Amino acid sequence: MSGKLTVIGLGPGSVAQLTPEATEALQAADVLYGYGPYLDRVSLRTGQRRQASDNGEEIDRASRALAEAAEGTNVAVVSGGDPGVFAMAAAVCEALERGPGAWRDLELSIVPGITSMLAVAARVGAPLGHDFCALSLSNNLKPWAVVEQRLKAAASAGFVIALYNPISRARPWQLQRAFELLRGYLPGNTPVVFGHAVGRLDERILITTLEAADGSGADMATCIIVGTSETRHLARPNGTPLVYTPRSLGAFNT
Amino acid sequence: MSGKLTVIGLGPGSVAQLTPEATEALQAADVLYGYGPYLDRVSLRTGQRRQASDNGEEIDRASRALAEAAEGTNVAVVSGGDPGVFAMAAAVCEALERGPGAWRDLELSIVPGITSMLAVAARVGAPLGHDFCALSLSNNLKPWAVVEQRLKAAASAGFVIALYNPISRARPWQLQRAFELLRGYLPGNTPVVFGHAVGRLDERILITTLEAADGSGADMATCIIVGTSETRHLARPNGTPLVYTPRSLGAFNT
Protein backbone atom coordinates (compact mmCIF):
# COMPACT_ATOMS: atom_id res chain seq x y z
CA MET A 1 0.00 0.00 0.00
CA SER A 2 1.67 3.22 -1.14
CA GLY A 3 -0.66 5.85 0.30
CA LYS A 4 0.07 7.75 3.46
CA LEU A 5 -1.70 10.00 5.91
CA THR A 6 -0.11 12.89 7.76
CA VAL A 7 -1.90 14.78 10.53
CA ILE A 8 -0.49 18.30 10.56
CA GLY A 9 -0.59 20.90 13.33
CA LEU A 10 -1.01 24.43 11.96
CA GLY A 11 -0.21 26.09 15.29
CA PRO A 12 -2.27 28.95 16.71
CA GLY A 13 -2.68 30.82 13.43
CA SER A 14 0.32 32.92 12.48
CA VAL A 15 2.61 31.45 9.80
CA ALA A 16 5.49 32.64 12.01
CA GLN A 17 4.47 29.84 14.39
CA LEU A 18 4.13 27.13 11.73
CA THR A 19 7.10 24.74 11.80
CA PRO A 20 9.16 24.01 8.66
CA GLU A 21 8.20 20.34 9.09
CA ALA A 22 4.50 21.27 8.87
CA THR A 23 5.07 23.54 5.86
CA GLU A 24 6.87 20.73 4.05
CA ALA A 25 4.17 18.18 4.87
CA LEU A 26 1.47 20.57 3.61
CA GLN A 27 3.34 21.00 0.34
CA ALA A 28 3.79 17.26 -0.16
CA ALA A 29 0.12 16.30 0.20
CA ASP A 30 -2.16 15.51 -2.75
CA VAL A 31 -5.27 16.38 -0.79
CA LEU A 32 -5.96 18.25 2.45
CA TYR A 33 -8.81 17.33 4.76
CA GLY A 34 -9.92 19.60 7.59
CA TYR A 35 -12.37 21.92 9.22
CA GLY A 36 -13.02 24.73 6.72
CA PRO A 37 -11.52 27.66 8.69
CA TYR A 38 -8.27 25.71 9.22
CA LEU A 39 -8.03 24.81 5.53
CA ASP A 40 -8.56 28.49 4.72
CA ARG A 41 -5.19 29.22 6.33
CA VAL A 42 -3.38 27.06 3.78
CA SER A 43 -2.53 28.24 0.25
CA LEU A 44 -3.03 25.32 -2.10
CA ARG A 45 -0.37 24.67 -4.70
CA THR A 46 -1.34 23.64 -8.24
CA GLY A 47 -2.78 20.15 -8.27
CA GLN A 48 -3.72 20.06 -4.60
CA ARG A 49 -7.31 19.45 -3.58
CA ARG A 50 -9.13 20.34 -0.36
CA GLN A 51 -11.92 18.48 1.42
CA ALA A 52 -13.49 20.84 3.92
CA SER A 53 -15.94 19.62 6.52
CA ASP A 54 -17.79 21.07 9.46
CA ASN A 55 -16.64 21.11 13.03
CA GLY A 56 -17.87 18.13 15.05
CA GLU A 57 -17.50 15.64 12.19
CA GLU A 58 -14.05 14.47 13.22
CA ILE A 59 -14.45 10.68 13.06
CA ASP A 60 -16.25 10.86 9.73
CA ARG A 61 -13.57 13.20 8.32
CA ALA A 62 -10.82 10.92 9.64
CA SER A 63 -12.42 7.86 8.07
CA ARG A 64 -12.77 9.51 4.67
CA ALA A 65 -9.15 10.66 4.83
CA LEU A 66 -7.96 7.14 5.74
CA ALA A 67 -10.03 5.62 2.95
CA GLU A 68 -8.46 7.94 0.41
CA ALA A 69 -4.95 7.24 1.74
CA ALA A 70 -5.66 3.51 1.44
CA GLU A 71 -6.26 4.10 -2.29
CA GLY A 72 -2.65 5.27 -2.64
CA THR A 73 -3.02 9.01 -2.15
CA ASN A 74 -0.77 11.24 -0.02
CA VAL A 75 -3.39 12.67 2.34
CA ALA A 76 -3.00 15.45 4.89
CA VAL A 77 -5.43 16.09 7.73
CA VAL A 78 -4.95 19.58 9.15
CA SER A 79 -5.62 20.67 12.71
CA GLY A 80 -5.32 24.02 14.42
CA GLY A 81 -2.71 24.13 17.19
CA ASP A 82 -1.26 20.71 17.91
CA PRO A 83 -3.13 17.75 16.38
CA GLY A 84 -2.58 15.66 19.52
CA VAL A 85 -4.33 18.10 21.89
CA PHE A 86 -8.12 17.91 21.61
CA ALA A 87 -7.80 17.68 17.85
CA MET A 88 -7.56 15.35 14.86
CA ALA A 89 -4.74 12.92 15.77
CA ALA A 90 -6.84 10.94 18.27
CA ALA A 91 -9.80 10.93 15.86
CA VAL A 92 -7.58 9.49 13.10
CA CYS A 93 -6.21 6.80 15.45
CA GLU A 94 -9.71 5.86 16.56
CA ALA A 95 -11.03 5.73 12.98
CA LEU A 96 -8.03 3.61 12.02
CA GLU A 97 -8.68 1.14 14.86
CA ARG A 98 -12.39 0.88 14.02
CA GLY A 99 -11.90 0.71 10.26
CA PRO A 100 -10.95 -2.06 7.78
CA GLY A 101 -7.91 -4.11 8.83
CA ALA A 102 -5.96 -2.89 5.78
CA TRP A 103 -5.88 0.64 7.24
CA ARG A 104 -3.55 -0.56 10.00
CA ASP A 105 -0.82 -1.01 7.43
CA LEU A 106 -0.96 2.62 6.26
CA GLU A 107 1.97 4.94 6.82
CA LEU A 108 0.75 7.43 9.42
CA SER A 109 2.68 10.47 10.66
CA ILE A 110 1.75 13.18 13.12
CA VAL A 111 3.41 16.61 12.81
CA PRO A 112 3.17 18.49 16.11
CA GLY A 113 2.33 22.18 16.40
CA ILE A 114 2.24 24.97 18.98
CA THR A 115 -0.91 24.28 20.96
CA SER A 116 -3.13 27.14 22.09
CA MET A 117 -2.21 27.16 25.78
CA LEU A 118 1.49 27.57 24.96
CA ALA A 119 0.76 30.53 22.68
CA VAL A 120 -1.53 32.19 25.24
CA ALA A 121 0.95 31.59 28.06
CA ALA A 122 3.79 33.12 26.04
CA ARG A 123 1.79 36.31 25.46
CA VAL A 124 1.39 37.06 29.16
CA GLY A 125 4.55 35.58 30.74
CA ALA A 126 4.69 32.03 32.06
CA PRO A 127 1.44 31.04 33.76
CA LEU A 128 2.18 27.35 32.99
CA GLY A 129 5.59 27.65 34.67
CA HIS A 130 4.84 24.93 37.22
CA ASP A 131 2.74 21.74 37.02
CA PHE A 132 -0.37 22.18 34.89
CA CYS A 133 -3.18 20.35 33.17
CA ALA A 134 -5.20 20.74 29.97
CA LEU A 135 -8.90 20.05 30.23
CA SER A 136 -11.63 20.21 27.61
CA LEU A 137 -14.83 21.74 28.97
CA SER A 138 -16.91 20.03 26.32
CA ASN A 139 -19.38 17.54 27.71
CA ASN A 140 -20.16 16.18 24.26
CA LEU A 141 -17.57 13.43 24.72
CA LYS A 142 -17.69 12.89 28.50
CA PRO A 143 -20.29 13.47 31.19
CA TRP A 144 -20.27 16.89 32.87
CA ALA A 145 -19.79 15.18 36.25
CA VAL A 146 -16.37 14.00 35.03
CA VAL A 147 -15.44 17.55 34.04
CA GLU A 148 -16.36 18.75 37.54
CA GLN A 149 -14.43 15.95 39.19
CA ARG A 150 -11.32 16.81 37.15
CA LEU A 151 -11.61 20.54 37.86
CA LYS A 152 -11.79 19.79 41.59
CA ALA A 153 -8.88 17.33 41.47
CA ALA A 154 -6.68 19.69 39.49
CA ALA A 155 -7.40 22.80 41.57
CA SER A 156 -7.08 20.94 44.88
CA ALA A 157 -3.75 19.42 43.89
CA GLY A 158 -2.25 22.75 42.75
CA PHE A 159 -2.20 22.31 38.98
CA VAL A 160 -2.58 25.39 36.79
CA ILE A 161 -5.56 24.63 34.53
CA ALA A 162 -5.77 25.35 30.80
CA LEU A 163 -9.36 25.15 29.57
CA TYR A 164 -9.97 24.13 25.95
CA ASN A 165 -13.35 24.21 24.14
CA PRO A 166 -14.71 26.51 26.85
CA ILE A 167 -18.01 27.47 25.27
CA SER A 168 -20.14 27.08 22.16
CA ARG A 169 -23.68 27.82 21.07
CA ALA A 170 -24.71 24.33 22.16
CA ARG A 171 -22.75 24.58 25.45
CA PRO A 172 -23.45 28.06 26.84
CA TRP A 173 -23.24 27.52 30.64
CA GLN A 174 -20.28 25.22 31.21
CA LEU A 175 -17.55 27.85 31.53
CA GLN A 176 -19.46 29.95 34.04
CA ARG A 177 -20.20 26.81 36.05
CA ALA A 178 -16.50 25.88 35.96
CA PHE A 179 -15.52 29.29 37.37
CA GLU A 180 -18.15 28.95 40.13
CA LEU A 181 -16.83 25.54 41.06
CA LEU A 182 -13.18 26.66 41.02
CA ARG A 183 -14.01 29.58 43.37
CA GLY A 184 -14.65 26.94 46.01
CA TYR A 185 -11.06 25.68 45.72
CA LEU A 186 -8.91 28.68 44.80
CA PRO A 187 -8.54 32.23 46.18
CA GLY A 188 -10.67 34.92 44.51
CA ASN A 189 -7.56 36.79 43.39
CA THR A 190 -6.17 33.82 41.43
CA PRO A 191 -5.10 35.16 38.02
CA VAL A 192 -7.19 34.06 35.03
CA VAL A 193 -6.10 34.69 31.42
CA PHE A 194 -8.48 34.68 28.46
CA GLY A 195 -6.56 34.28 25.19
CA HIS A 196 -8.71 34.71 22.07
CA ALA A 197 -7.31 33.87 18.62
CA VAL A 198 -3.69 34.34 19.68
CA GLY A 199 -1.39 34.99 16.73
CA ARG A 200 -4.28 35.99 14.47
CA LEU A 201 -5.55 39.42 13.46
CA ASP A 202 -8.38 39.40 15.99
CA GLU A 203 -6.17 38.42 18.93
CA ARG A 204 -7.46 39.61 22.31
CA ILE A 205 -5.92 38.95 25.70
CA LEU A 206 -7.75 39.62 28.97
CA ILE A 207 -6.15 39.18 32.37
CA THR A 208 -8.56 39.09 35.28
CA THR A 209 -9.12 37.24 38.55
CA LEU A 210 -11.13 34.14 39.31
CA GLU A 211 -13.52 36.30 41.35
CA ALA A 212 -14.20 38.59 38.39
CA ALA A 213 -13.93 36.02 35.58
CA ASP A 214 -17.02 36.10 33.36
CA GLY A 215 -17.81 33.09 31.23
CA SER A 216 -19.48 35.23 28.59
CA GLY A 217 -16.07 36.71 27.68
CA ALA A 218 -15.06 33.56 25.82
CA ASP A 219 -15.89 31.81 22.56
CA MET A 220 -14.73 28.68 20.72
CA ALA A 221 -11.47 30.41 19.73
CA THR A 222 -10.56 31.18 23.35
CA CYS A 223 -8.18 29.25 25.57
CA ILE A 224 -8.40 30.11 29.26
CA ILE A 225 -5.65 29.66 31.83
CA VAL A 226 -6.62 29.57 35.51
CA GLY A 227 -3.64 29.96 37.85
CA THR A 228 -3.05 28.55 41.31
CA SER A 229 -2.68 30.33 44.64
CA GLU A 230 1.03 30.66 43.72
CA THR A 231 0.49 32.40 40.36
CA ARG A 232 1.74 36.01 40.27
CA HIS A 233 0.18 38.98 38.47
CA LEU A 234 2.85 41.64 38.25
CA ALA A 235 1.93 45.19 37.23
CA ARG A 236 4.50 46.93 35.04
CA PRO A 237 4.99 50.64 34.25
CA ASN A 238 4.85 49.99 30.50
CA GLY A 239 1.30 48.69 30.88
CA THR A 240 1.97 45.09 29.85
CA PRO A 241 1.46 43.01 32.97
CA LEU A 242 3.18 39.69 33.57
CA VAL A 243 1.40 36.59 34.77
CA TYR A 244 3.57 33.68 35.80
CA THR A 245 3.69 30.69 38.10
CA PRO A 246 7.04 30.42 39.87
CA ARG A 247 9.02 27.22 39.32
CA SER A 248 9.38 26.70 43.08
CA LEU A 249 6.47 25.99 45.33
CA GLY A 250 6.30 28.66 48.01
CA ALA A 251 8.75 30.93 46.19
CA PHE A 252 7.04 34.05 47.56
CA ASN A 253 6.00 32.80 51.00
CA THR A 254 8.41 34.41 53.42
CA MET B 1 15.31 51.98 28.08
CA SER B 2 16.02 50.50 24.66
CA GLY B 3 17.17 46.99 25.55
CA LYS B 4 14.94 43.99 25.26
CA LEU B 5 14.87 40.40 26.34
CA THR B 6 13.34 37.55 24.34
CA VAL B 7 12.94 34.05 25.77
CA ILE B 8 13.05 31.64 22.83
CA GLY B 9 11.81 28.07 22.60
CA LEU B 10 14.07 25.89 20.46
CA GLY B 11 11.60 23.00 20.31
CA PRO B 12 12.63 19.38 20.85
CA GLY B 13 15.83 19.56 18.82
CA SER B 14 15.30 19.27 15.09
CA VAL B 15 15.46 22.54 13.12
CA ALA B 16 12.41 21.22 11.23
CA GLN B 17 10.48 21.85 14.47
CA LEU B 18 11.88 25.34 15.11
CA THR B 19 9.32 28.03 14.25
CA PRO B 20 10.19 30.89 11.85
CA GLU B 21 9.40 33.29 14.72
CA ALA B 22 12.08 31.62 16.85
CA THR B 23 14.61 31.62 13.99
CA GLU B 24 14.04 35.33 13.46
CA ALA B 25 14.37 36.14 17.17
CA LEU B 26 17.62 34.16 17.36
CA GLN B 27 19.02 36.13 14.40
CA ALA B 28 18.04 39.48 15.91
CA ALA B 29 19.75 39.01 19.28
CA ASP B 30 23.10 40.58 20.19
CA VAL B 31 23.81 37.93 22.82
CA LEU B 32 22.36 34.51 23.61
CA TYR B 33 22.15 33.17 27.16
CA GLY B 34 21.40 29.55 27.90
CA TYR B 35 22.35 26.13 29.10
CA GLY B 36 25.39 25.06 27.04
CA PRO B 37 23.85 22.11 25.15
CA TYR B 38 20.91 24.28 24.03
CA LEU B 39 23.23 27.06 22.84
CA ASP B 40 25.21 24.43 20.91
CA ARG B 41 22.16 23.94 18.69
CA VAL B 42 22.30 27.55 17.48
CA SER B 43 24.73 28.77 14.79
CA LEU B 44 25.94 32.22 15.79
CA ARG B 45 26.04 34.91 13.14
CA THR B 46 28.94 37.34 12.98
CA GLY B 47 28.86 39.72 15.92
CA GLN B 48 26.72 37.53 18.14
CA ARG B 49 27.99 36.44 21.54
CA ARG B 50 26.97 33.48 23.69
CA GLN B 51 26.85 33.18 27.48
CA ALA B 52 26.63 29.51 28.37
CA SER B 53 25.84 28.38 31.89
CA ASP B 54 25.23 25.11 33.65
CA ASN B 55 21.89 23.49 34.22
CA GLY B 56 20.33 24.39 37.55
CA GLU B 57 21.48 28.03 37.48
CA GLU B 58 18.28 29.38 35.98
CA ILE B 59 17.57 32.35 38.26
CA ASP B 60 21.18 33.50 38.14
CA ARG B 61 21.25 33.17 34.33
CA ALA B 62 17.94 35.05 34.07
CA SER B 63 19.23 37.88 36.28
CA ARG B 64 22.41 38.30 34.27
CA ALA B 65 20.39 38.34 31.04
CA LEU B 66 17.99 40.95 32.44
CA ALA B 67 20.89 43.09 33.67
CA GLU B 68 22.47 43.08 30.21
CA ALA B 69 19.14 43.89 28.54
CA ALA B 70 18.74 46.81 30.97
CA GLU B 71 22.00 48.21 29.58
CA GLY B 72 20.38 48.49 26.15
CA THR B 73 21.31 45.14 24.59
CA ASN B 74 19.02 42.87 22.58
CA VAL B 75 19.29 39.72 24.71
CA ALA B 76 17.96 36.25 23.94
CA VAL B 77 17.54 33.52 26.53
CA VAL B 78 17.19 30.13 24.87
CA SER B 79 15.27 27.14 26.20
CA GLY B 80 14.78 23.66 24.87
CA GLY B 81 11.18 22.81 24.00
CA ASP B 82 8.77 25.54 25.07
CA PRO B 83 10.22 28.17 27.42
CA GLY B 84 6.96 28.29 29.40
CA VAL B 85 6.97 24.58 30.33
CA PHE B 86 9.45 23.79 33.14
CA ALA B 87 11.97 26.11 31.50
CA MET B 88 13.36 29.64 31.38
CA ALA B 89 10.28 31.88 30.97
CA ALA B 90 9.16 31.50 34.60
CA ALA B 91 12.74 31.97 35.81
CA VAL B 92 13.02 35.23 33.85
CA CYS B 93 9.67 36.46 35.23
CA GLU B 94 10.73 35.62 38.77
CA ALA B 95 14.14 37.29 38.40
CA LEU B 96 12.40 40.35 36.94
CA GLU B 97 10.00 40.57 39.89
CA ARG B 98 12.81 40.17 42.43
CA GLY B 99 15.24 42.49 40.65
CA PRO B 100 15.69 46.29 40.45
CA GLY B 101 12.48 48.24 39.73
CA ALA B 102 13.89 49.46 36.40
CA TRP B 103 13.77 45.91 35.01
CA ARG B 104 9.97 46.01 35.06
CA ASP B 105 10.06 48.53 32.26
CA LEU B 106 12.05 46.25 29.92
CA GLU B 107 10.51 44.94 26.72
CA LEU B 108 10.03 41.23 27.34
CA SER B 109 8.79 38.68 24.77
CA ILE B 110 8.34 34.94 24.97
CA VAL B 111 8.53 32.87 21.77
CA PRO B 112 6.76 29.53 22.25
CA GLY B 113 8.11 26.21 21.01
CA ILE B 114 7.06 22.59 20.60
CA THR B 115 7.34 21.17 24.11
CA SER B 116 8.68 17.67 24.64
CA MET B 117 5.39 15.91 25.45
CA LEU B 118 3.85 17.08 22.16
CA ALA B 119 6.82 15.76 20.17
CA VAL B 120 6.81 12.42 22.00
CA ALA B 121 3.04 12.08 21.64
CA ALA B 122 3.23 12.77 17.89
CA ARG B 123 5.79 9.99 17.41
CA VAL B 124 3.50 7.28 18.79
CA GLY B 125 -0.01 8.47 17.90
CA ALA B 126 -2.08 10.62 20.24
CA PRO B 127 -1.63 9.56 23.88
CA LEU B 128 -2.56 13.12 25.00
CA GLY B 129 -5.79 12.95 23.00
CA HIS B 130 -7.99 13.48 26.06
CA ASP B 131 -7.47 15.54 29.26
CA PHE B 132 -3.87 15.45 30.47
CA CYS B 133 -1.39 17.04 32.83
CA ALA B 134 2.30 17.87 32.81
CA LEU B 135 4.17 17.24 36.03
CA SER B 136 7.83 17.74 36.90
CA LEU B 137 9.22 14.88 38.98
CA SER B 138 11.96 17.09 40.38
CA ASN B 139 11.73 17.60 44.09
CA ASN B 140 14.38 20.32 44.02
CA LEU B 141 11.67 22.98 43.79
CA LYS B 142 8.80 21.33 45.67
CA PRO B 143 8.56 18.68 48.38
CA TRP B 144 8.29 15.06 47.20
CA ALA B 145 5.01 14.73 49.13
CA VAL B 146 3.49 17.30 46.76
CA VAL B 147 4.65 15.30 43.74
CA GLU B 148 2.97 12.19 45.17
CA GLN B 149 -0.22 14.07 45.93
CA ARG B 150 -0.37 15.37 42.36
CA LEU B 151 0.33 11.95 40.83
CA LYS B 152 -2.52 10.48 42.87
CA ALA B 153 -4.89 13.31 42.02
CA ALA B 154 -4.12 13.14 38.31
CA ALA B 155 -4.34 9.35 38.01
CA SER B 156 -7.51 9.13 40.11
CA ALA B 157 -9.24 11.81 38.07
CA GLY B 158 -8.37 10.22 34.72
CA PHE B 159 -5.74 12.62 33.39
CA VAL B 160 -3.02 11.26 31.12
CA ILE B 161 0.27 12.23 32.82
CA ALA B 162 3.35 13.63 31.08
CA LEU B 163 6.39 13.43 33.34
CA TYR B 164 9.16 16.01 32.88
CA ASN B 165 12.58 15.96 34.61
CA PRO B 166 12.07 12.28 35.45
CA ILE B 167 15.52 11.44 36.74
CA SER B 168 19.01 12.83 37.25
CA ARG B 169 22.19 11.82 39.04
CA ALA B 170 21.02 13.68 42.12
CA ARG B 171 17.46 12.27 41.88
CA PRO B 172 17.85 8.57 41.06
CA TRP B 173 14.77 7.00 42.74
CA GLN B 174 11.89 9.36 42.02
CA LEU B 175 10.72 7.89 38.71
CA GLN B 176 10.64 4.33 40.00
CA ARG B 177 8.72 5.52 43.06
CA ALA B 178 6.26 7.35 40.79
CA PHE B 179 5.58 4.17 38.79
CA GLU B 180 5.05 2.19 42.03
CA LEU B 181 2.59 4.77 43.28
CA LEU B 182 0.70 4.95 39.97
CA ARG B 183 0.32 1.14 39.94
CA GLY B 184 -2.01 1.60 42.90
CA TYR B 185 -4.34 3.79 40.83
CA LEU B 186 -4.12 2.52 37.25
CA PRO B 187 -4.35 -0.93 35.60
CA GLY B 188 -1.05 -2.74 35.05
CA ASN B 189 -1.60 -2.75 31.27
CA THR B 190 -1.85 1.06 31.08
CA PRO B 191 0.40 2.15 28.19
CA VAL B 192 3.57 4.04 29.13
CA VAL B 193 5.74 5.80 26.53
CA PHE B 194 9.39 6.74 27.09
CA GLY B 195 10.52 9.36 24.58
CA HIS B 196 14.25 10.09 24.65
CA ALA B 197 15.73 13.01 22.69
CA VAL B 198 12.85 13.10 20.21
CA GLY B 199 13.79 14.84 16.97
CA ARG B 200 17.52 14.43 17.64
CA LEU B 201 20.03 11.91 16.32
CA ASP B 202 19.90 9.76 19.44
CA GLU B 203 16.08 9.57 19.52
CA ARG B 204 14.72 6.43 21.19
CA ILE B 205 11.07 5.56 21.78
CA LEU B 206 9.98 2.76 24.07
CA ILE B 207 6.36 1.71 24.51
CA THR B 208 5.66 -0.46 27.51
CA THR B 209 3.06 -0.94 30.25
CA LEU B 210 2.84 0.54 33.71
CA GLU B 211 3.41 -2.94 35.14
CA ALA B 212 6.67 -3.36 33.20
CA ALA B 213 7.85 0.26 33.26
CA ASP B 214 11.39 0.52 34.59
CA GLY B 215 12.59 3.85 35.96
CA SER B 216 16.18 3.11 34.97
CA GLY B 217 15.18 3.38 31.29
CA ALA B 218 15.03 7.17 31.49
CA ASP B 219 17.44 10.09 31.73
CA MET B 220 17.20 13.89 31.82
CA ALA B 221 16.44 13.98 28.08
CA THR B 222 13.44 11.66 28.44
CA CYS B 223 9.79 12.67 28.64
CA ILE B 224 7.45 9.94 29.82
CA ILE B 225 3.75 9.70 29.07
CA VAL B 226 1.59 7.51 31.32
CA GLY B 227 -1.85 6.79 29.85
CA THR B 228 -5.16 6.19 31.57
CA SER B 229 -7.35 3.09 31.68
CA GLU B 230 -8.84 4.37 28.39
CA THR B 231 -5.53 4.67 26.50
CA ARG B 232 -5.20 2.20 23.59
CA HIS B 233 -2.10 0.38 22.38
CA LEU B 234 -2.81 -0.86 18.89
CA ALA B 235 -0.48 -3.37 17.24
CA ARG B 236 0.06 -2.85 13.52
CA PRO B 237 1.38 -5.22 10.84
CA ASN B 238 4.06 -2.72 9.77
CA GLY B 239 5.58 -2.89 13.25
CA THR B 240 4.92 0.71 14.30
CA PRO B 241 2.34 0.52 17.06
CA LEU B 242 -0.11 3.32 17.82
CA VAL B 243 -0.77 4.62 21.31
CA TYR B 244 -3.68 6.99 21.70
CA THR B 245 -6.30 8.13 24.15
CA PRO B 246 -9.75 8.34 22.54
CA ARG B 247 -11.46 11.72 22.59
CA SER B 248 -14.60 10.22 24.12
CA LEU B 249 -14.69 8.73 27.56
CA GLY B 250 -15.78 5.10 27.32
CA ALA B 251 -15.31 4.99 23.53
CA PHE B 252 -14.37 1.31 23.69
CA ASN B 253 -16.64 0.12 26.50
CA THR B 254 -19.41 -1.80 24.84
Chai-1 contact restraints between the chains, C-beta under 6 A:
chainA,res_idxA,chainB,res_idxB,connection_type,confidence,min_distance_angstrom,max_distance_angstrom,comment,restraint_id
A,A16,B,P20,contact,1.0,0.0,6.0,A-B,restraint_1
A,A16,B,E21,contact,1.0,0.0,6.0,A-B,restraint_2
A,Q17,B,T19,contact,1.0,0.0,6.0,A-B,restraint_3
A,Q17,B,E21,contact,1.0,0.0,6.0,A-B,restraint_4
A,T19,B,Q17,contact,1.0,0.0,6.0,A-B,restraint_5
A,T19,B,T19,contact,1.0,0.0,6.0,A-B,restraint_6
A,P20,B,A16,contact,1.0,0.0,6.0,A-B,restraint_7
A,E21,B,A16,contact,1.0,0.0,6.0,A-B,restraint_8
A,E21,B,Q17,contact,1.0,0.0,6.0,A-B,restraint_9
A,D82,B,L118,contact,1.0,0.0,6.0,A-B,restraint_10
A,G84,B,A121,contact,1.0,0.0,6.0,A-B,restraint_11
A,G84,B,A122,contact,1.0,0.0,6.0,A-B,restraint_12
A,G84,B,A126,contact,1.0,0.0,6.0,A-B,restraint_13
A,G84,B,L128,contact,1.0,0.0,6.0,A-B,restraint_14
A,V85,B,L128,contact,1.0,0.0,6.0,A-B,restraint_15
A,A89,B,A126,contact,1.0,0.0,6.0,A-B,restraint_16
A,A90,B,A126,contact,1.0,0.0,6.0,A-B,restraint_17
A,A90,B,G129,contact,1.0,0.0,6.0,A-B,restraint_18
A,A90,B,Y244,contact,1.0,0.0,6.0,A-B,restraint_19
A,A90,B,R247,contact,1.0,0.0,6.0,A-B,restraint_20
A,C93,B,G125,contact,1.0,0.0,6.0,A-B,restraint_21
A,C93,B,A126,contact,1.0,0.0,6.0,A-B,restraint_22
A,C93,B,L242,contact,1.0,0.0,6.0,A-B,restraint_23
A,C93,B,Y244,contact,1.0,0.0,6.0,A-B,restraint_24
A,E94,B,P246,contact,1.0,0.0,6.0,A-B,restraint_25
A,E97,B,L234,contact,1.0,0.0,6.0,A-B,restraint_26
A,R104,B,R236,contact,1.0,0.0,6.0,A-B,restraint_27
A,R104,B,P237,contact,1.0,0.0,6.0,A-B,restraint_28
A,D105,B,P237,contact,1.0,0.0,6.0,A-B,restraint_29
A,D105,B,N238,contact,1.0,0.0,6.0,A-B,restraint_30
A,I110,B,A122,contact,1.0,0.0,6.0,A-B,restraint_31
A,P112,B,I114,contact,1.0,0.0,6.0,A-B,restraint_32
A,P112,B,L118,contact,1.0,0.0,6.0,A-B,restraint_33
A,P112,B,A119,contact,1.0,0.0,6.0,A-B,restraint_34
A,P112,B,A122,contact,1.0,0.0,6.0,A-B,restraint_35
A,I114,B,P112,contact,1.0,0.0,6.0,A-B,restraint_36
A,L118,B,D82,contact,1.0,0.0,6.0,A-B,restraint_37
A,L118,B,P112,contact,1.0,0.0,6.0,A-B,restraint_38
A,A119,B,P112,contact,1.0,0.0,6.0,A-B,restraint_39
A,A121,B,G84,contact,1.0,0.0,6.0,A-B,restraint_40
A,A122,B,G84,contact,1.0,0.0,6.0,A-B,restraint_41
A,A122,B,I110,contact,1.0,0.0,6.0,A-B,restraint_42
A,A122,B,P112,contact,1.0,0.0,6.0,A-B,restraint_43
A,G125,B,C93,contact,1.0,0.0,6.0,A-B,restraint_44
A,A126,B,G84,contact,1.0,0.0,6.0,A-B,restraint_45
A,A126,B,A89,contact,1.0,0.0,6.0,A-B,restraint_46
A,A126,B,A90,contact,1.0,0.0,6.0,A-B,restraint_47
A,A126,B,C93,contact,1.0,0.0,6.0,A-B,restraint_48
A,L128,B,G84,contact,1.0,0.0,6.0,A-B,restraint_49
A,L128,B,V85,contact,1.0,0.0,6.0,A-B,restraint_50
A,G129,B,A90,contact,1.0,0.0,6.0,A-B,restraint_51
A,D131,B,L135,contact,1.0,0.0,6.0,A-B,restraint_52
A,D131,B,R150,contact,1.0,0.0,6.0,A-B,restraint_53
A,F132,B,A134,contact,1.0,0.0,6.0,A-B,restraint_54
A,C133,B,C133,contact,1.0,0.0,6.0,A-B,restraint_55
A,C133,B,F159,contact,1.0,0.0,6.0,A-B,restraint_56
A,A134,B,F132,contact,1.0,0.0,6.0,A-B,restraint_57
A,L135,B,D131,contact,1.0,0.0,6.0,A-B,restraint_58
A,L141,B,R247,contact,1.0,0.0,6.0,A-B,restraint_59
A,L141,B,S248,contact,1.0,0.0,6.0,A-B,restraint_60
A,K142,B,L249,contact,1.0,0.0,6.0,A-B,restraint_61
A,Q149,B,A157,contact,1.0,0.0,6.0,A-B,restraint_62
A,R150,B,D131,contact,1.0,0.0,6.0,A-B,restraint_63
A,R150,B,A157,contact,1.0,0.0,6.0,A-B,restraint_64
A,A153,B,A153,contact,1.0,0.0,6.0,A-B,restraint_65
A,A153,B,A157,contact,1.0,0.0,6.0,A-B,restraint_66
A,A157,B,Q149,contact,1.0,0.0,6.0,A-B,restraint_67
A,A157,B,R150,contact,1.0,0.0,6.0,A-B,restraint_68
A,A157,B,A153,contact,1.0,0.0,6.0,A-B,restraint_69
A,F159,B,C133,contact,1.0,0.0,6.0,A-B,restraint_70
A,L234,B,E97,contact,1.0,0.0,6.0,A-B,restraint_71
A,R236,B,R104,contact,1.0,0.0,6.0,A-B,restraint_72
A,P237,B,R104,contact,1.0,0.0,6.0,A-B,restraint_73
A,P237,B,D105,contact,1.0,0.0,6.0,A-B,restraint_74
A,N238,B,D105,contact,1.0,0.0,6.0,A-B,restraint_75
A,L242,B,C93,contact,1.0,0.0,6.0,A-B,restraint_76
A,Y244,B,A90,contact,1.0,0.0,6.0,A-B,restraint_77
A,Y244,B,C93,contact,1.0,0.0,6.0,A-B,restraint_78
A,P246,B,E94,contact,1.0,0.0,6.0,A-B,restraint_79
A,R247,B,A90,contact,1.0,0.0,6.0,A-B,restraint_80
A,R247,B,L141,contact,1.0,0.0,6.0,A-B,restraint_81
A,S248,B,L141,contact,1.0,0.0,6.0,A-B,restraint_82
A,L249,B,K142,contact,1.0,0.0,6.0,A-B,restraint_83
